């Protein structure tokens, strides 16, 4: 997964991505 794709996703679906990051950090 490239950074560009991730950034594109973040711009599109920010809350969802932030929730995913939060999960990964808690894991």
N, C-alpha and C positions, 0 to 999 in steps of 0.2 A: 504494500500500500504506500503510494508516494505521498509526500507532504502536500503536494498541490491538490490531490484528491481529497485529503483530509481537510484542508483549509476550505475547499469548495463545499464539503459536507458541513463544516462548522458554520459557514455563512448561511447555508440553506436551513439547517436544522440545529441551531445552536444549543437550545435547551437539551435536546436529545443527546448531543455529543457531550455536553458538560456532565450529564447524568452518567454517561458511559465512562467518562474519565474518572468521575467520583467513585464509581464501582471498582474500576481497575486499581485505584489508589487504596481503596479499602481492602482489596483482595490480598 
